[in-house]
Amino acid sequence: MITVLSGGVGAARLLRALRRHDAEVALSAVVNVGDDLVMHGLSICPDLDTIMYTLAGVNDDERGWGLVDESWRVMQRLGELGGENWFSLGDLDLATHLYRSQRLAAGATKTEVTRELASRWHLDVALLPVSDDVIATEFDTARGRLSFQEYFVRHHHDVVVHAVRVRGASTATLSEQSRDALESCERIVIAPSNPLISIDPIVRVPGVREILARRRHDVVAVSPLVAGAALKGPADRLMRELGHDASAVGVARFYDGLVGTMIIDVADAHQAAAVAATGCAVRVTTTVMSDERHAMALAAAVRA
């Protein structure tokens, strides 16, 4: 049994690799909900949906989000009517958000709705929102306070960040399903997701940090930085802006006390001793899942 702390594209690809590496392993994903939002009256869960679509084989890998063979007629028409369409939702993708919003309005929890949606795609990975409560990652920036999607999508994460806040995390309740997945698994994996805005909002939910610290020798983290750079998104820039070292060593320090083993890319092999000096074991392999061979190599390192 493996439980993966997950956020976005990096987690989705790792989960897909782990499933392909071993079809028998019981996989759960405890997923970030800090970038969830309500837009056009609809409840949208970007990380949950990216993982769901990727595991179902219908994600648009070229864009990294949304559905393959998508169309955009609704958003186009919304813009023509004068509505806000900077956060684009594809015509097919809208069905997911309409279903989720309808079920939440009827009293279902986010965990229940996610299970229902995953079952429609016949997924054999348990997708678990870390909490059913509202958690919102926000940024103090040169443009003022921005929501996650305003920073990430509207401003293309091209604005200096002074601080990251995760509203609601400290008072949120860790879902029973997520707690069980973290407590009962043989190994906890921290996916190669942005430490500051994908993983930290999960860890801030009361109970998660305590479980990781207590089970740290069972925790394996994959660095999302390769040669000091993020493969996608602003992880490297955010770490520098917020006073962290944008490197595999900086990631290890960020996870200090929570991780027993760090997996770093071959491009960072020269940093292995410095990573180990933070108090964790080190494995060196390819972490760039650019093809099936590299993805399987990373999955094997995670399972080792």
BAFI-3210 file (N, C-alpha, C; in Angstrom, 3 decimals, decimal comma, padded with zeros to 6 digits):
// residues 304
n [1|2|3|4|5|6|7|8|9|10|11|12|13|14|15|16|17|18|19|20|21|22|23|24|25|26|27|28|29|30|31|32|33|34|35|36|37|38|39|40|41|42|43|44|45|46|47|48|49|50|51|52|53|54|55|56|57|58|59|60|61|62|63|64|65|66|67|68|69|70|71|72|73|74|75|76|77|78|79|80|81|82|83|84|85|86|87|88|89|90|91|92|93|94|95|96|97|98|99|100|101|102|103|104|105|106|107|108|109|110|111|112|113|114|115|116|117|118|119|120|121|122|123|124|125|126|127|128|129|130|131|132|133|134|135|136|137|138|139|140|141|142|143|144|145|146|147|148|149|150|151|152|153|154|155|156|157|158|159|160|161|162|163|164|165|166|167|168|169|170|171|172|173|174|175|176|177|178|179|180|181|182|183|184|185|186|187|188|189|190|191|192|193|194|195|196|197|198|199|200|201|202|203|204|205|206|207|208|209|210|211|212|213|214|215|216|217|218|219|220|221|222|223|224|225|226|227|228|229|230|231|232|233|234|235|236|237|238|239|240|241|242|243|244|245|246|247|248|249|250|251|252|253|254|255|256|257|258|259|260|261|262|263|264|265|266|267|268|269|270|271|272|273|274|275|276|277|278|279|280|281|282|283|284|285|286|287|288|289|290|291|292|293|294|295|296|297|298|299|300|301|302|303|304]
n.u [000,841|000,637|000,714|000,339|001,290|-000,106|-000,140|-001,235|000,365|002,915|002,480|000,354|001,573|003,485|001,857|000,594|002,830|003,573|001,330|001,521|003,946|003,454|000,755|-000,626|-000,240|-001,692|-002,910|-003,148|-004,033|-003,475|-004,743|-003,979|-006,071|-005,893|-005,831|-008,352|-011,429|-014,269|-015,875|-017,755|-019,936|-019,441|-017,963|-014,631|-011,895|-008,806|-006,363|-007,270|-008,805|-006,925|-005,278|-007,188|-008,046|-005,606|-004,943|-007,071|-006,425|-007,214|-006,309|-005,061|-001,992|-000,252|-000,982|-001,010|-003,112|-006,704|-008,986|-008,284|-008,778|-010,516|-013,005|-013,884|-016,147|-018,087|-016,625|-015,638|-018,005|-018,865|-016,931|-017,545|-019,952|-019,179|-018,399|-016,175|-013,496|-010,947|-010,075|-010,113|-012,497|-012,995|-015,447|-016,173|-014,960|-016,471|-018,648|-017,766|-017,448|-020,003|-021,361|-020,029|-020,653|-023,423|-023,767|-022,419|-024,036|-026,238|-025,529|-023,489|-020,119|-016,851|-015,054|-016,796|-017,925|-015,667|-014,953|-017,176|-016,882|-014,379|-015,037|-016,657|-014,791|-013,577|-011,347|-008,628|-007,229|-007,295|-008,582|-008,210|-009,350|-007,502|-008,899|-012,352|-013,075|-013,019|-010,139|-007,756|-005,210|-003,266|-001,592|000,700|001,642|003,480|001,399|-000,541|-002,849|-003,454|-005,558|-005,031|-005,490|-005,677|-003,040|-001,669|-002,898|-004,258|-002,269|-000,182|001,739|003,706|004,674|006,126|006,352|005,719|004,843|003,251|000,045|-002,144|-005,246|-007,549|-006,397|-005,242|-007,397|-008,797|-010,217|-008,638|-009,549|-011,302|-010,800|-008,402|-006,711|-006,734|-005,519|-002,943|-002,094|-002,255|-000,815|002,092|004,124|004,752|004,665|006,013|005,080|006,687|005,858|005,110|006,727|005,924|003,340|001,782|002,336|002,799|000,269|-001,170|000,284|-000,080|-002,582|-004,038|-002,657|-001,479|001,287|002,180|001,804|003,568|006,025|006,185|006,281|008,517|010,638|009,390|008,751|009,146|010,455|010,211|012,281|011,156|012,714|015,192|018,506|018,317|016,052|012,539|010,511|008,054|005,973|006,240|008,012|010,815|011,362|009,601|010,650|013,119|012,227|010,987|012,980|014,255|016,622|016,874|017,061|017,879|018,865|017,709|015,024|015,124|015,782|013,496|011,677|012,586|012,831|010,563|010,926|012,351|013,811|015,208|014,659|016,599|017,463|019,599|021,029|021,573|023,317|025,741|025,017|024,286|025,595|025,266|022,494|022,081|023,242|021,266|019,892|018,655|018,300|019,569|018,553|019,547|018,380|016,785|014,442|012,791|010,003|009,905|009,570|008,416|010,393|011,976|010,006|009,364|011,797|011,886|009,618|010,481|012,573|011,160|009,764|011,791]
n.v [-001,194|002,135|005,572|008,700|012,008|014,612|016,912|018,334|018,228|016,877|015,019|013,578|012,314|010,764|009,036|007,702|006,407|004,751|003,083|001,781|000,528|-001,377|-003,207|-004,308|-003,020|-001,260|001,854|005,142|008,588|011,460|014,522|017,894|020,678|023,344|025,018|024,974|026,391|028,624|029,368|031,092|030,240|027,574|024,728|024,053|021,861|021,836|020,253|017,695|017,072|017,110|014,952|012,902|012,914|012,339|009,745|008,414|008,498|010,535|013,076|016,179|016,026|017,727|020,391|019,984|020,035|019,748|018,253|015,980|016,670|018,786|021,425|024,954|026,544|027,546|029,218|031,032|032,228|033,302|035,283|036,946|037,890|039,576|038,551|037,253|035,384|034,530|032,373|029,541|027,112|024,086|022,822|020,106|019,596|021,178|019,620|017,989|019,860|020,885|018,585|018,091|020,456|020,316|018,009|018,737|020,847|019,405|018,294|016,407|015,406|016,669|014,575|012,397|013,100|013,126|010,415|009,357|010,523|009,477|006,802|006,807|007,021|004,648|004,274|002,819|003,889|005,427|008,537|011,185|014,015|016,124|017,337|017,982|020,500|024,071|025,279|027,690|028,750|031,631|034,612|037,075|039,738|041,851|043,042|043,100|041,206|038,050|035,479|031,912|031,092|033,544|034,434|032,278|031,721|034,035|036,004|034,567|033,451|035,414|037,428|039,040|037,319|037,831|036,493|033,391|032,339|030,076|029,954|028,834|026,337|025,681|025,259|023,306|020,018|016,971|014,595|011,567|009,447|010,222|010,325|007,609|006,501|007,580|006,585|003,779|002,827|001,274|002,799|006,271|008,684|011,683|013,541|014,789|017,587|021,115|022,275|024,430|025,332|023,203|020,903|021,869|023,090|020,751|019,576|021,428|020,968|020,041|017,231|015,969|016,729|015,701|012,944|012,430|013,145|011,282|008,957|009,179|007,604|005,981|007,635|008,877|011,309|012,995|015,111|018,102|019,746|020,095|020,330|022,808|023,961|024,214|021,843|022,528|025,297|027,619|026,779|026,909|029,678|030,690|029,527|030,823|033,508|033,408|032,928|030,442|027,897|027,257|024,366|020,824|020,392|022,509|021,734|019,395|020,496|021,975|019,970|019,029|016,804|015,431|013,554|010,482|009,541|011,017|011,450|012,311|013,943|012,675|014,775|016,239|014,799|015,490|016,853|015,050|014,358|016,700|016,795|014,463|015,289|016,728|014,946|012,693|009,675|009,154|008,747|008,419|009,033|009,159|011,739|012,929|012,401|011,836|009,919|006,490|004,729|006,306|007,076|004,607|004,027|005,958|005,214|002,712|003,469|004,825|002,691|001,124]
n.w [000,000|-000,949|-000,320|-001,765|-001,416|-003,098|-005,851|-008,691|-011,986|-011,803|-009,735|-010,850|-013,039|-011,722|-010,204|-012,295|-013,374|-011,220|-011,093|-013,583|-013,240|-011,276|-011,242|-009,179|-006,766|-004,036|-004,414|-003,148|-003,254|-001,531|-001,844|-002,708|-001,983|-001,969|-004,167|-005,130|-006,344|-006,736|-009,614|-012,012|-010,637|-010,225|-008,642|-008,630|-008,905|-009,466|-009,077|-008,255|-010,531|-012,637|-011,913|-011,954|-014,676|-015,923|-014,964|-016,059|-018,670|-020,363|-020,199|-021,446|-022,436|-023,721|-023,091|-020,372|-018,664|-018,328|-020,753|-023,448|-026,948|-026,541|-026,682|-026,930|-026,950|-025,190|-023,419|-025,261|-026,144|-023,722|-023,284|-025,450|-024,595|-022,652|-020,246|-017,658|-018,762|-018,297|-016,837|-018,239|-019,056|-020,525|-022,890|-022,534|-020,092|-018,435|-017,728|-015,642|-013,570|-013,330|-012,454|-009,999|-008,592|-008,437|-006,842|-004,473|-003,664|-003,011|-000,669|-000,515|000,333|-000,587|-000,757|-001,172|-003,651|-005,273|-005,193|-006,539|-009,100|-009,851|-010,010|-012,258|-014,230|-013,955|-012,267|-010,469|-008,416|-005,296|-004,944|-002,825|-001,375|000,780|002,801|003,519|004,042|003,333|001,904|001,067|-000,917|-000,942|-002,157|-001,159|-002,965|-005,295|-006,550|-004,695|-002,585|-003,921|-005,195|-005,576|-008,299|-009,586|-009,340|-010,581|-013,079|-014,178|-013,980|-014,914|-013,188|-013,024|-011,243|-008,476|-005,403|-001,992|000,254|001,125|001,889|003,512|003,700|006,075|006,434|008,944|010,588|009,394|008,957|008,816|006,487|007,241|005,511|004,276|006,492|007,254|004,978|005,156|007,591|007,411|005,245|003,693|002,690|002,395|-000,058|-001,218|-003,815|-006,887|-006,720|-006,432|-003,614|-001,968|-002,675|-003,428|-001,865|000,787|001,564|002,059|004,142|006,129|007,173|010,174|011,759|009,553|009,310|011,734|011,388|009,259|010,440|012,506|011,054|009,471|008,465|006,729|004,700|001,465|-000,631|-003,731|-005,459|-006,994|-008,455|-010,944|-011,557|-010,353|-011,437|-012,140|-013,809|-014,736|-014,138|-011,271|-009,194|-008,634|-008,799|-006,850|-004,526|-004,333|-004,091|-001,631|000,128|000,162|-000,792|-004,135|-005,052|-005,051|-002,523|-001,124|-001,262|000,274|002,747|003,196|003,677|006,054|008,779|008,115|006,173|005,207|003,053|000,179|-003,250|-005,936|-009,037|-011,655|-012,688|-010,482|-008,985|-007,875|-005,636|-003,764|-001,327|000,164|000,349|001,832|004,178|005,390|006,834|005,727|003,777|000,424|-002,934|-006,274|-009,445|-012,705|-012,680|-014,413|-016,106|-018,957|-020,859|-021,221|-020,260|-018,533|-016,710|-015,577|-014,363|-012,351|-010,882|-009,991|-008,304|-006,332|-005,259|-004,235]
ca.u [000,000|001,396|-000,076|001,125|000,867|-000,197|-000,642|-001,024|000,881|003,978|001,865|-000,445|002,468|004,088|000,833|000,439|004,008|003,491|000,319|002,044|005,059|002,927|-000,710|-001,220|-000,062|-002,842|-002,472|-004,024|-003,468|-004,026|-004,587|-004,093|-007,291|-005,659|-006,061|-009,755|-012,083|-015,614|-015,837|-019,007|-020,857|-019,096|-016,870|-013,578|-010,799|-007,833|-005,425|-008,027|-009,232|-005,741|-004,892|-008,249|-007,994|-004,357|-005,055|-008,073|-005,879|-007,923|-005,737|-004,309|-000,603|000,448|-001,230|-000,748|-004,357|-007,902|-009,255|-007,830|-009,831|-011,455|-013,442|-013,945|-017,213|-018,767|-015,768|-015,605|-019,261|-018,883|-016,149|-018,286|-021,026|-018,588|-018,082|-014,767|-013,139|-009,497|-009,889|-010,853|-013,028|-013,415|-016,848|-016,311|-014,546|-017,579|-019,543|-017,236|-017,708|-021,456|-021,720|-019,505|-021,404|-024,763|-023,694|-022,077|-025,232|-027,193|-025,057|-022,381|-018,805|-015,905|-014,529|-017,809|-018,061|-014,457|-015,078|-018,164|-016,294|-013,326|-015,673|-017,150|-013,628|-013,085|-010,001|-008,315|-006,443|-008,196|-008,295|-008,733|-009,068|-006,936|-009,961|-013,599|-013,255|-012,495|-008,753|-007,462|-003,853|-003,254|-000,256|000,977|002,501|003,669|000,096|-001,477|-003,257|-004,031|-005,937|-004,127|-005,685|-005,306|-001,583|-001,141|-003,478|-004,518|-000,999|000,802|002,731|004,788|004,634|006,947|005,586|006,355|004,438|002,170|-000,853|-003,093|-006,391|-008,414|-005,691|-004,973|-008,647|-009,439|-010,201|-008,126|-010,632|-011,083|-010,227|-007,005|-005,982|-006,562|-004,547|-001,609|-001,738|-002,257|000,024|003,461|005,037|004,190|005,495|005,724|005,256|007,472|004,960|005,662|006,689|005,323|001,932|001,050|002,522|002,656|-001,132|-001,584|000,999|-000,588|-003,819|-003,670|-002,559|-000,624|002,698|002,467|001,923|004,813|007,164|006,236|006,562|009,444|011,466|008,567|008,406|010,057|010,084|010,872|012,526|010,575|013,696|016,270|019,550|017,873|014,930|011,292|010,157|006,819|005,496|007,141|008,564|012,167|011,299|008,949|011,571|014,083|011,543|010,589|014,156|014,752|017,574|016,175|017,880|017,485|019,210|016,678|013,808|015,364|015,700|012,094|011,004|013,377|012,084|009,370|011,281|013,464|014,577|014,996|015,060|017,029|017,772|021,015|021,667|021,921|024,069|026,830|024,456|023,809|026,162|024,643|021,127|022,189|023,615|020,050|019,381|017,866|018,977|019,447|018,583|019,764|017,848|016,098|013,138|012,052|009,209|009,728|009,142|008,036|011,568|012,338|008,931|009,497|012,978|011,513|008,706|011,289|013,313|010,184|009,383|012,976]
ca.v [000,000|003,377|006,802|009,760|013,392|014,924|018,175|018,712|017,408|015,985|013,926|012,766|011,467|009,768|008,042|006,888|005,542|003,732|002,113|000,973|-000,265|-002,495|-003,140|-004,897|-002,189|-000,443|003,248|006,236|009,920|012,520|015,577|019,305|021,382|024,766|025,806|024,857|027,691|028,727|030,260|030,984|029,512|026,155|024,292|023,523|021,258|021,595|019,154|016,446|016,772|016,781|013,581|012,010|012,822|011,681|008,317|007,871|008,533|011,517|014,398|016,781|016,080|018,852|021,540|019,602|020,116|019,658|017,037|015,918|016,927|019,721|022,605|026,106|027,395|028,235|030,316|032,034|032,970|034,070|036,488|037,805|038,509|040,496|037,863|036,924|034,055|034,337|031,008|028,837|025,776|023,480|022,418|018,786|019,728|021,801|018,588|017,575|020,905|020,924|017,435|018,312|021,546|019,801|017,060|019,478|021,593|018,438|017,876|015,454|015,971|016,651|013,214|011,541|013,462|012,671|008,965|009,110|010,880|008,511|005,538|006,955|006,798|003,294|004,374|001,928|004,668|006,191|009,978|011,645|015,389|016,075|017,773|018,420|021,909|025,041|025,720|028,567|029,289|033,022|035,163|038,497|040,027|043,246|043,526|042,929|039,833|037,345|034,078|031,014|031,102|034,869|034,428|031,239|031,746|035,385|036,722|033,611|033,381|036,332|038,556|038,717|036,889|038,144|035,493|032,482|032,061|028,996|030,289|027,729|025,064|025,385|024,863|022,264|018,665|015,925|013,651|010,228|008,603|010,598|009,881|006,163|006,215|007,936|005,751|002,338|002,435|000,853|003,873|007,563|009,325|013,082|013,627|015,928|018,739|022,332|022,129|025,570|025,607|021,963|019,987|022,537|023,196|019,458|019,363|022,371|020,471|019,379|015,788|015,474|016,884|014,782|011,589|012,361|013,173|010,011|007,868|009,751|006,579|005,389|008,716|009,115|012,518|013,191|016,538|018,605|020,599|019,411|021,326|024,098|024,514|023,450|021,404|023,233|026,121|028,583|026,290|027,416|031,116|030,903|029,177|031,931|034,708|033,236|032,739|029,074|027,531|026,594|023,212|019,597|020,588|023,378|020,935|018,517|021,324|022,355|018,805|018,559|016,167|014,754|012,650|009,581|009,343|011,957|011,017|013,473|013,621|012,444|016,077|016,783|013,777|016,138|017,393|013,943|014,435|017,831|016,378|013,496|016,019|017,239|013,895|011,678|008,876|009,752|007,913|009,211|008,405|010,169|012,132|013,553|011,326|012,277|008,762|005,357|004,162|007,178|006,999|003,339|004,132|006,708|004,373|001,682|004,118|005,084|001,407|000,402]
ca.w [000,000|-001,079|-000,323|-002,386|-001,244|-004,525|-006,351|-010,076|-013,081|-011,359|-008,984|-011,774|-013,832|-010,837|-009,914|-013,509|-013,478|-010,178|-011,491|-014,692|-012,732|-010,505|-011,328|-007,983|-005,583|-003,649|-004,500|-002,728|-003,412|-000,690|-002,851|-002,356|-002,379|-001,746|-005,378|-005,535|-006,453|-007,308|-010,777|-012,759|-009,784|-010,237|-007,769|-009,500|-008,144|-010,531|-008,857|-008,303|-011,891|-013,439|-011,579|-012,425|-016,135|-016,319|-014,698|-016,979|-020,020|-021,187|-019,972|-022,553|-021,971|-024,336|-022,232|-018,992|-017,899|-019,153|-021,517|-024,830|-027,945|-025,929|-027,444|-026,031|-027,466|-024,087|-022,952|-026,326|-026,114|-022,483|-023,522|-026,364|-023,820|-021,691|-019,001|-017,407|-019,259|-018,181|-016,347|-019,271|-018,807|-021,781|-022,963|-021,918|-018,693|-017,696|-017,200|-014,340|-012,575|-013,135|-011,620|-008,642|-007,959|-008,149|-005,729|-003,258|-003,267|-002,457|000,645|-000,564|000,634|-001,707|-000,809|-001,796|-005,060|-005,952|-005,359|-007,590|-010,396|-010,163|-010,397|-013,633|-015,100|-013,641|-011,711|-009,352|-007,458|-004,427|-004,939|-001,553|-000,937|002,132|003,710|002,892|004,387|002,364|002,101|-000,066|-000,985|-001,407|-002,308|-000,998|-004,107|-005,659|-007,013|-003,594|-002,280|-005,060|-005,021|-006,291|-009,743|-010,086|-009,468|-011,453|-014,423|-014,693|-014,099|-015,443|-012,106|-013,402|-010,317|-007,306|-004,233|-000,714|001,246|000,754|003,005|003,216|004,537|006,460|006,628|010,355|011,257|008,591|009,505|007,940|006,250|007,806|004,474|004,101|007,684|007,160|003,923|005,655|008,750|007,161|004,110|003,977|002,297|002,017|-001,076|-001,547|-005,268|-007,360|-006,852|-005,841|-002,153|-001,281|-002,984|-003,642|-000,747|002,084|001,979|002,614|005,410|007,139|007,765|011,434|011,728|008,472|009,691|012,841|010,831|008,495|011,362|013,232|010,111|008,483|007,837|005,665|003,770|000,348|-001,376|-005,025|-005,687|-008,233|-009,125|-011,649|-011,829|-009,826|-012,195|-012,184|-015,152|-015,088|-013,036|-010,646|-007,929|-008,400|-008,538|-005,559|-003,448|-004,196|-003,609|-000,236|000,963|000,166|-001,836|-005,242|-005,412|-004,356|-001,113|-000,568|-001,095|001,428|003,964|003,383|004,229|007,197|009,850|007,602|005,082|005,465|001,825|-000,917|-004,587|-006,714|-010,422|-011,975|-012,913|-009,167|-008,254|-007,126|-004,401|-002,933|000,027|000,853|000,668|002,930|005,394|006,033|007,712|005,032|002,763|-000,913|-004,121|-007,482|-010,656|-013,502|-012,139|-015,507|-016,699|-020,339|-021,637|-020,385|-019,603|-017,409|-015,722|-014,868|-013,517|-011,155|-010,103|-009,335|-007,203|-005,276|-004,648|-003,736]
c.u [000,876|000,412|000,816|000,508|001,000|-000,716|-000,277|-000,310|001,946|003,447|001,090|000,446|003,156|003,085|000,613|001,616|003,975|002,458|000,836|003,179|004,561|001,402|-001,384|-001,132|-001,334|-002,385|-003,556|-003,299|-004,205|-003,707|-004,814|-005,425|-007,136|-005,867|-007,475|-010,403|-013,523|-015,546|-017,093|-020,041|-020,563|-017,922|-015,847|-012,420|-009,684|-006,905|-006,131|-008,379|-008,052|-005,299|-005,921|-008,167|-006,729|-004,443|-006,075|-007,580|-006,540|-007,397|-005,013|-002,865|000,157|000,263|-000,859|-001,987|-005,528|-007,961|-008,725|-009,038|-010,924|-011,861|-013,748|-015,063|-017,896|-017,938|-015,683|-016,862|-019,362|-018,099|-016,863|-019,424|-020,495|-018,263|-016,593|-014,480|-011,627|-009,153|-010,738|-011,252|-013,535|-014,851|-017,074|-015,983|-015,665|-018,506|-019,090|-017,609|-019,205|-021,903|-021,277|-020,345|-022,802|-024,738|-023,337|-023,287|-026,278|-026,728|-023,946|-021,079|-017,920|-015,297|-015,510|-017,928|-016,847|-014,495|-016,068|-017,581|-015,226|-013,923|-016,214|-016,041|-012,980|-011,649|-009,825|-007,298|-007,433|-007,760|-008,995|-008,383|-008,549|-007,973|-011,192|-013,898|-012,634|-011,103|-008,379|-006,040|-003,900|-001,835|-000,255|002,015|002,671|002,369|-000,957|-001,807|-003,952|-004,440|-004,974|-004,273|-005,448|-003,802|-001,143|-001,622|-003,603|-003,229|000,147|001,990|003,960|004,715|005,378|006,055|006,380|006,021|003,331|001,354|-001,814|-004,273|-007,236|-007,692|-005,563|-006,220|-009,390|-009,329|-009,670|-009,222|-010,282|-010,404|-008,748|-006,164|-005,720|-005,503|-003,124|-001,155|-001,507|-001,326|001,418|004,457|004,235|005,168|005,058|006,086|006,151|006,574|005,614|005,586|005,879|003,820|001,129|001,131|002,289|001,192|-001,698|-001,004|000,463|-001,902|-003,465|-003,733|-001,597|000,848|003,079|002,637|003,234|006,023|007,310|006,645|007,663|010,313|010,706|008,241|009,516|009,568|010,876|011,046|011,894|011,532|014,796|017,284|019,072|016,673|013,713|011,013|008,929|006,410|006,602|007,856|009,935|012,146|010,664|009,890|012,593|013,415|011,200|011,747|014,693|015,770|016,840|017,047|017,328|017,789|018,150|015,373|013,954|015,265|014,259|011,319|011,711|012,484|010,883|009,697|012,463|014,365|014,203|015,477|015,382|017,444|019,267|021,753|022,119|022,721|025,181|026,346|024,037|024,319|025,519|023,199|021,146|022,509|022,410|019,395|018,533|018,753|018,707|019,465|018,694|019,258|017,337|014,750|012,268|011,316|008,853|009,314|008,897|009,230|011,961|011,272|009,045|010,725|012,659|010,578|009,473|012,058|012,385|009,846|010,554|013,002]
c.v [001,244|004,544|007,941|011,113|014,071|016,326|018,351|017,691|016,424|014,788|013,009|011,815|010,414|008,668|007,128|005,923|004,431|002,668|001,219|000,064|-001,505|-002,383|-003,630|-003,999|-001,380|001,006|004,193|007,549|010,870|013,832|016,965|019,884|022,897|025,630|025,619|026,240|027,539|029,771|030,016|030,180|028,028|025,868|023,527|023,049|020,892|020,406|017,806|016,079|016,423|015,349|012,594|011,819|012,089|010,178|007,650|007,869|009,530|012,933|014,886|016,963|017,257|020,121|021,247|019,651|019,998|018,359|017,121|016,117|017,833|020,795|023,706|027,068|028,174|029,423|031,423|032,891|033,818|035,368|037,466|038,530|039,506|039,870|037,585|035,507|033,817|032,970|030,103|027,437|025,225|022,994|021,060|018,839|020,320|020,761|018,115|018,579|021,074|019,778|017,669|019,370|021,099|018,902|017,765|020,256|020,681|017,876|016,847|016,162|015,911|015,255|012,284|011,826|012,985|011,166|008,629|009,395|009,869|007,185|005,608|006,706|005,443|003,309|003,388|002,563|005,480|007,648|010,600|013,111|015,354|016,465|018,128|019,882|022,808|025,477|026,539|029,110|030,679|033,559|036,655|038,855|041,526|043,865|043,443|041,465|039,217|035,938|033,217|031,163|032,477|034,938|033,502|031,383|033,174|036,167|035,801|033,431|034,248|037,607|038,128|038,421|037,189|037,117|034,642|032,199|030,951|029,171|029,046|026,437|024,705|024,938|023,769|020,915|017,699|014,883|012,288|009,317|008,923|010,167|008,378|005,800|006,499|007,024|004,291|001,898|001,994|001,970|005,110|008,217|010,780|013,275|014,807|017,109|019,932|022,254|023,208|025,684|024,359|021,034|020,674|022,744|021,880|019,293|020,275|021,922|019,693|017,856|015,276|015,556|015,882|013,345|011,446|012,308|011,846|008,864|008,232|008,702|005,802|006,404|008,914|010,345|012,593|014,690|016,981|019,490|019,742|020,469|022,729|024,698|023,608|023,052|022,147|024,072|026,905|028,095|026,871|028,900|031,416|030,592|030,289|033,162|034,625|032,785|031,333|028,887|026,759|025,468|021,982|019,704|021,455|022,646|020,025|019,294|021,720|021,214|018,237|017,995|015,375|013,605|011,782|009,397|010,405|011,317|012,263|013,009|013,417|013,754|016,715|015,789|014,384|016,737|016,300|014,040|015,564|017,521|015,420|014,185|016,642|016,175|012,847|010,864|009,483|008,653|008,813|008,422|009,514|010,474|012,795|012,453|011,656|011,148|007,603|004,785|004,994|007,131|005,716|003,346|004,882|005,883|003,290|002,253|004,416|003,801|000,723|000,356]
c.w [000,000|-001,094|-000,791|-002,061|-002,602|-004,799|-007,806|-010,949|-012,622|-010,610|-009,909|-012,557|-012,971|-010,504|-011,114|-013,663|-012,444|-010,534|-012,616|-014,231|-011,998|-010,456|-010,061|-006,751|-005,313|-003,544|-004,002|-002,947|-002,476|-001,405|-002,262|-002,838|-002,200|-002,970|-005,927|-005,551|-006,901|-008,413|-011,600|-011,964|-009,666|-009,310|-008,608|-008,629|-009,118|-010,294|-008,907|-009,740|-012,794|-013,184|-012,127|-013,939|-016,595|-016,120|-015,622|-018,425|-020,935|-020,979|-021,220|-022,090|-022,556|-023,518|-020,788|-018,120|-018,876|-019,951|-022,939|-025,759|-027,391|-026,933|-026,443|-026,422|-026,344|-023,614|-023,995|-026,293|-024,855|-022,647|-024,431|-025,653|-022,791|-020,359|-018,864|-017,888|-019,210|-017,602|-017,227|-018,829|-020,132|-021,720|-022,302|-020,430|-017,835|-017,078|-015,824|-013,268|-012,311|-012,226|-010,179|-007,919|-007,572|-006,922|-004,415|-002,746|-002,639|-001,118|000,650|-000,188|-000,613|-001,873|-001,515|-003,291|-005,853|-006,191|-006,477|-008,975|-010,804|-010,616|-011,815|-014,643|-014,833|-013,121|-010,567|-008,406|-006,630|-004,405|-003,739|-001,325|000,495|003,178|002,902|003,201|003,321|002,792|000,876|000,038|-001,611|-001,379|-001,994|-002,043|-004,303|-006,170|-005,913|-003,369|-003,498|-004,647|-005,823|-007,805|-010,356|-010,299|-010,590|-012,897|-014,952|-014,907|-014,515|-014,498|-012,404|-012,559|-009,059|-006,106|-002,971|000,363|000,656|002,005|002,581|004,164|004,808|006,775|008,104|011,110|010,485|009,300|008,457|007,732|006,819|006,792|004,248|005,295|007,617|006,121|004,388|006,785|008,368|006,041|004,573|003,669|001,943|001,049|-001,234|-003,016|-005,649|-007,726|-006,162|-004,311|-001,453|-001,499|-003,347|-002,445|000,597|002,487|002,513|004,007|006,509|007,773|009,030|011,330|010,688|008,855|010,777|012,336|010,064|009,412|012,087|012,328|009,127|007,801|006,761|004,570|002,741|-000,404|-002,666|-005,246|-007,004|-009,027|-009,735|-012,070|-011,447|-010,522|-012,093|-013,624|-015,656|-013,891|-012,346|-009,394|-007,638|-008,048|-007,188|-004,401|-003,240|-003,593|-002,124|000,645|001,062|-000,951|-002,915|-005,777|-004,716|-002,868|-000,438|-000,341|000,124|002,732|004,243|004,031|005,458|008,303|009,408|006,652|005,479|004,273|000,805|-002,211|-005,399|-008,113|-010,618|-012,221|-011,607|-008,321|-007,405|-005,804|-003,416|-001,505|000,821|001,212|001,850|004,248|006,086|006,905|007,044|004,104|001,392|-001,970|-005,337|-008,681|-011,561|-012,852|-013,203|-016,263|-018,139|-021,265|-020,682|-019,623|-018,393|-016,314|-014,907|-013,948|-012,224|-010,270|-009,344|-008,161|-006,043|-004,533|-003,947|-002,209]
res [m|i|t|v|l|s|g|g|v|g|a|a|r|l|l|r|a|l|r|r|h|d|a|e|v|a|l|s|a|v|v|n|v|g|d|d|l|v|m|h|g|l|s|i|c|p|d|l|d|t|i|m|y|t|l|a|g|v|n|d|d|e|r|g|w|g|l|v|d|e|s|w|r|v|m|q|r|l|g|e|l|g|g|e|n|w|f|s|l|g|d|l|d|l|a|t|h|l|y|r|s|q|r|l|a|a|g|a|t|k|t|e|v|t|r|e|l|a|s|r|w|h|l|d|v|a|l|l|p|v|s|d|d|v|i|a|t|e|f|d|t|a|r|g|r|l|s|f|q|e|y|f|v|r|h|h|h|d|v|v|v|h|a|v|r|v|r|g|a|s|t|a|t|l|s|e|q|s|r|d|a|l|e|s|c|e|r|i|v|i|a|p|s|n|p|l|i|s|i|d|p|i|v|r|v|p|g|v|r|e|i|l|a|r|r|r|h|d|v|v|a|v|s|p|l|v|a|g|a|a|l|k|g|p|a|d|r|l|m|r|e|l|g|h|d|a|s|a|v|g|v|a|r|f|y|d|g|l|v|g|t|m|i|i|d|v|a|d|a|h|q|a|a|a|v|a|a|t|g|c|a|v|r|v|t|t|t|v|m|s|d|e|r|h|a|m|a|l|a|a|a|v|r|a]
***
